[in-house]
Amino acid sequence: MKKIFLLFLLPFFVFSQVNSENLPQSYTIDTLLHEVKRKQTLYSISKIYDVSVEDLKTFNPQIKGNKLSRKMQLNIPQKRKLISIVDDSIILLEQNKNEPINKPFQTINLKDSVFKKKSLKLGLMAPFKIDQFEIDSVEVNKRLLKELNLTTISLDFYSGAMLAIKEAVDLGLDIELKVFDTENDQAKIEKILLENDFKNYDFLLGPFIPRNVSQISNGIAKSKTIVISPLTTNKVDIKNNIVQSISQKEVQKKAMFRFIDSLVIDEPDPCVMIIYDEESIQSKNKILERYSYAELIKINDTQSFVDPEITDSLLVYSKKNFVFLESQNLNVITSVSSLLNSQVSEERDIRLMTTYRSDIYENENISFEHLGKLNFTYPSYYKPIYNQNLTNFNQDYLLEFGKLPNKTAIRAYDLTLDLILRSAVFRKIEKSIKIGQTEYLQNKFNYQIENDMLVNQAVYMIRHDNLEIVEFDLSDLNEYSK
């Protein structure tokens, strides 16, 4: 059986730095090199890079009129905003002005920042398990790629990361990427550690499994290279060279309890029901601290459904009904959401909530319509909402890979791009935490130091509203309680 090995090095894009006389001295304009393709015009190129036709002509005096020839080399100006930190506050300088923007902001995008570090070296460690592939067996490979497993997750993550790297190159950065197949095997990881020197890497993405993250972290501790835990919401061993890039379960639950505390103030006397199992007793107890009079319904392994007569007798018409579903059991979730959906009406207002929503909710057997009628509310590390930016990304991904991206690919894009930009703007990821929160397609990042380790504290609050999904925060509480 032949083996396939992954080792990808992206080609470098050449770019230079040009000073413009009509900008303040504190500004520089990067230019990247674009080779004109067939049927491209000044107008189409200006739209690709979001620059004016006039700027293209200014930076390319070889252009005569509006005529372009195929393979002509054009300098594309990339104006940047300067970002600086003064007394722990962010100052963002407006383009073409030497003055701060006089408006508060919580979430920023680093794409239009000045890059202090132009060349980055990255590593991606994932359990591709390429040794299971057989070049001469199409059927075996189809089966492996059809099933959701570590290999398909790795390939989805890799594809999203590649599009992020491509965009970073388009922004004028040089990126070198080396891919390592860990095979989810600790012996293979040990071999990778012995055969490679990671001290010149800006960061390593992966591995995916917490124990493997810890193994890599220990193995490269002397190099001071940052190791990114990319996908797990579970805690990894505390190390000062690890970045937990997804908000952990407890972080998400804390956000939900802050929301519940606000509900207590705004809606002081609702009817409250807690449906829970053995795994969620701690969450049940915390909800009881807020609503001591809540009705309790415990689910066990032998009985994964709720008696409809019980809920019907407990739910009232005179005030709002808050039902907390504290279980990650698929049968419980489907049965409870279906049951409550049959009991909600214009006269009986039922709101379904959970302090933690696992990926089990994405199972096709759980009715999206039922959750919408119940205004299902929960915390999440990602935003399952589509907008124009995501539509554009989907089109690019489809063109590149022949299929639409899934949640893993989108997360890989968001995470990889954010890490690259943080490294380019601040040189070191750990120095970027004062910038506050960044956000891209469906993920946001707000790193804080926790036990000498960088941990993402960003959480979305999500609510289903009939067939729509909306993001909200505590300032939207009055809207929620209508």
Beta strands, then each sheet from edge to edge (+ up, - down):
strand 1: 15-18
strand 2: 29-35
strand 3: 73-79
strand 4: 83-86
strand 5: 89-92
strand 6: 107-108
strand 7: 119-126
strand 8: 174-181
strand 9: 203-205
strand 10: 226-229
strand 11: 242-244
strand 12: 271-276
strand 13: 295-298
strand 14: 321-326
strand 15: 350-353
strand 16: 377-380
strand 17: 437-439
strand 18: 444-445
strand 19: 447-450
strand 20: 453-456
strand 21: 460-465
strand 22: 468-472
sheet 1: 1+ 2- 3+
sheet 2: 4+ 5-
sheet 3: 6+ 17+ 18-
sheet 4: 8+ 7+ 9+ 10+ 11+ 20+ 19-
sheet 5: 13+ 12+ 14+ 15+
sheet 6: 16+ 21- 22+
end
